[in-house]
Amino acid sequence: MSDGKRAASAGRLCLGIAEAQVTEDLLVEGDLFNALLSDPQGRAAMAQFLTSGGQTPEGERRLGELAGKLAGELAESG
């Protein structure tokens, strides 16, 4: 097998492994998200995040700041 074919084969193998891990990770993320939605505090936190503009371009640019602010507010209320 030539070096080019060996490299292409190795690349395809790596992509397959990466895709398998991505699928598993997305399933775990989905499970965690669903668990969050079933929790009243989780739903309240998500509503507060959305109300604060967390899913807007501006909110995404200041995501760290927004998350810190919301975490502080949730700690004070809970």
N, C-alpha and C positions, 0 to 999 in steps of 0.2 A: 504494500500500500504506500502510495506517495505521501510526502509530508503534507501536501495540500489536502488530500483526501482524509488523512488522519486528523488534521486540524478541523476540517469541516465536520467530521464525525464526532470529534470531541465537543465541538461547539453545539451540535444538535443535542448531544447527551446533556450538556450543561443547561441548555434551555429547557429540556424536558424536566430536569430536576428542579429548576427554578419555578417553572409553571406549577409543578405538583405542590411545592411549598406555598406558593401564592394562594392556590386554591384552599389548602388547609388553613392558612392564616385568615383568609376571608371568611371561612366558615366559623372560625373561633370569634372573629370580630362581630359577625352577625349574631352569634349566640349571646355575646356580651351586650350588644346593643339591645337585643330583645329583652334581656334581663333588666336592663336599665329602664326600658319602657314599662315594664310590669311593676316597677317600684314607684310609689307616689312621690318620694323625694327626687328620684331620677327624672320623672316627668316634669316636676316643678323646676328643677335645675335646667332642663332642656328648654322649657318655655321661657325662663328668664334669659337664657343665652340667646334665643331667637329674638326676644323683645329688645334685647340690648344691641341688636344688629350683628350678632355673631356670624350670620351666614350671608353677609353682604361683602362686597369687595373691601370696603373700609374696615369692617370688623375682622376680616381675615388678615388684613395687613397688621392689625394690632392684636392678634389672637392671644399672645402671651399675656399682655396687659389685661385684656378682657377676662381671660381665664383666672388670673390672679384676683381681679376685682370680684368676680362672681364667687370664687372659692371663699373669699373673706366674708362676703355677704351671707353665704350659706352657713358658714361657721357661726356667725353672729346670731342667725335666726334659729339654728338647730341646736 
